[in-house]
Amino acid sequence: MIGQLKGKLLQKKPNLALVDVQGVGYELCIPLTSFYELPEEGHEVMLKVHTHVREDALALFGFCTQREKDLFLKLISISGIGPKLAVSILSGARVEELAQAIAEGNLLRLTAIPGVGRKTAERLILELKGQVTPFLLPEQVRAAGTPAGRDGMQEDILSALVNLGYPRAGAEKALSTVLRSGSAERSFEGLLRQTLQMLAG
């Protein structure tokens, strides 16, 4: 399997890069975000590569950063999301923006990406919600409430709010606001009460 290529960039298009490695031209499908990071044609480039093998084809997918490749691999691990759709998803947002949308359960942001319908967006959130913290920027992680994400008590509060009929995305936003306020209580009952007050306006 090819995991990385380094050579001269012969051609670049919004969804494709052609790289000459010692006389062999490798054609790679790339997301738009990687296209913007490529140097001018004729310059040396190094791309992280995923080799996708099927019975009838062998395709290479290239990325400017390891983070993009890692998120791509998580996307294609989801049933119904193939490599081409995963590249389209990555083309619609930077890695940290996509990770934040998934972490927050932001269906509106996800469905704004071409090719992503509501069912696909819901599947992304369901499958990856707890796996995207490594792709967030430090300030995004801090904004989520704790450096390592939510603890068990916060998850219990969210579950209670969902059971009361509140949308999860709204409940998460309210809880995060309470936690960032600096006056958040640390008991289950206290945090739940403050979050309910926030939701009530």
Sequence and secondary structure as in RCSB ss.txt:
>XXXX:A:sequence
MIGQLKGKLLQKKPNLALVDVQGVGYELCIPLTSFYELPEEGHEVMLKVHTHVREDALALFGFCTQREKDLFLKL
ISISGIGPKLAVSILSGARVEELAQAIAEGNLLRLTAIPGVGRKTAERLILELKGQVTPFLLPEQVRAAGTPAGR
DGMQEDILSALVNLGYPRAGAEKALSTVLRSGSAERSFEGLLRQTLQMLAG
>XXXX:A:secstr
   EEEEEEEEEETTEEEEEETTEEEEEE  HHHHHH   TTSEEEEEEEEEE SS EEEEEESSHHHHHHHHHH
HTSTT  HHHHHHHHHTS HHHHHHHHHHT HHHHHTSTT  HHHHHHHHHHHGGG GGGS HHHHHHTSSTTS 
 HHHHHHHHHHHHTT  HHHHHHHHHHHHHTS    SHHHHHHHHHHHHT 
